[in-house]
Amino acid sequence: MNASQGSKTCQALNAYPVTVDSEEENNYLKALINSKYANTDDVRAFFIGFTDSDTEGAWVKHGTNDQMVFQDWGISEPSGGTRENCLAFYFPLDLKWVDIRCSIELRMICEMEALP
């Protein structure tokens, strides 16, 4: 699904697109993705819930003005200018982050608040 569809799917699950706020969380998500999809040729990337669609180069959590506090960009990323306003974990770059077109169809990782 594209980024908008993925976000709506997360909302339907009372969740939101995953945002990565620390190296620990980033490493956890990479390990989780690798454990399930490393040997799957049809999965190349997963959307992460950041966008710079409002202001080029100012990455914020999707649907908010909360700025990105942690980054794990691939070499020469972000690279897409105004064409690529969404962010994804990208297998060919060892799950480093890339900016990507929001209209491309990928998988979305959702997260929700922990239950008490």
Secondary structure, 3 states (H helix, E strand, C coil): CCHHHHHHHHHHCCCEECCCCCHHHHHHHHHHHHHHHCCCCCCCEEEEEEECCCCCCCCEECCCCCECCCCCECCCCCCCHHHCCEEEEEHHHCCEEEEECCCCCCEECEECCCCC
